[in-house]
Amino acid sequence: MVDANADIAAAREGIEQVGATGRRLLNEGTRTAREFGEKSMDYAGELTNGLADFVRKQPLIAVAGAFMVGYLAARLLRNVSA
């Protein structure tokens, strides 16, 4: 009976260690994901601001670029669907 109690105590300790490790890793993963999300949002904001500035400074080039992107997208979609 003594061995069974020792085995139960050892199993309980192992489960507690696994739980603690799991919580620690989950917290680290959450923190890393949050930091990545914040950096991504900052980058997207900078990209959007840069694109808006370019369109303000070079509207004809921006319109021509948008036309070309639309034209190429239409051709690709037409080729894929055919």
Legacy VTK file of the C-alpha trace (Angstrom):
# vtk DataFile Version 3.0
C-alpha trace
ASCII
DATASET POLYDATA
POINTS 82 float
0.000 0.000 0.000
2.932 2.298 0.711
4.240 1.872 -2.828
0.822 2.775 -4.275
0.726 6.028 -2.268
4.236 6.892 -3.393
3.304 6.148 -7.000
0.204 8.339 -6.732
2.239 11.173 -5.199
4.878 10.867 -7.933
2.216 10.874 -10.635
0.546 13.930 -9.079
3.884 15.754 -8.983
4.568 14.862 -12.616
1.149 16.091 -13.688
1.650 19.356 -11.789
5.031 19.871 -13.475
3.550 19.221 -16.903
0.709 21.645 -16.154
3.126 24.338 -14.997
5.285 23.876 -18.078
2.217 23.988 -20.318
0.991 27.218 -18.712
4.435 28.805 -19.043
4.705 27.851 -22.718
1.169 29.052 -23.402
1.929 32.417 -21.789
5.142 32.770 -23.799
3.333 31.853 -27.018
0.564 34.336 -26.292
3.090 37.088 -25.605
5.016 36.301 -28.789
1.823 36.269 -30.871
0.743 39.599 -29.377
4.127 41.185 -30.147
4.026 39.831 -33.712
0.504 41.192 -34.177
1.507 44.631 -32.909
4.546 44.736 -35.199
2.413 43.619 -38.147
-0.144 46.343 -37.481
2.622 48.959 -37.257
4.098 47.759 -40.553
0.684 47.760 -42.242
0.069 51.313 -41.022
3.420 52.488 -42.361
2.759 50.779 -45.687
-0.680 52.364 -45.950
0.673 55.800 -45.128
3.454 55.419 -47.673
1.013 54.308 -50.348
-1.332 57.207 -49.584
1.567 59.665 -49.865
2.604 58.155 -53.189
-0.945 58.430 -54.565
-1.119 62.075 -53.458
2.219 62.892 -55.106
1.855 60.750 -58.265
-1.874 60.242 -58.962
-1.473 59.417 -62.671
1.101 56.717 -61.994
-1.132 55.320 -59.234
-4.152 55.152 -61.551
-2.086 53.557 -64.311
-0.707 51.020 -61.834
-4.190 50.192 -60.570
-5.381 49.741 -64.154
-2.490 47.382 -64.933
-3.085 45.319 -61.795
-6.782 45.020 -62.660
-6.021 44.113 -66.265
-3.520 41.416 -65.270
-5.874 40.035 -62.635
-8.689 39.827 -65.203
-6.432 37.987 -67.682
-5.247 35.535 -65.036
-8.786 34.844 -63.867
-9.977 34.384 -67.436
-7.151 31.901 -68.122
-7.791 29.997 -64.901
-11.537 29.690 -65.491
-11.159 28.607 -69.144
LINES 1 83
82 0 1 2 3 4 5 6 7 8 9 10 11 12 13 14 15 16 17 18 19 20 21 22 23 24 25 26 27 28 29 30 31 32 33 34 35 36 37 38 39 40 41 42 43 44 45 46 47 48 49 50 51 52 53 54 55 56 57 58 59 60 61 62 63 64 65 66 67 68 69 70 71 72 73 74 75 76 77 78 79 80 81
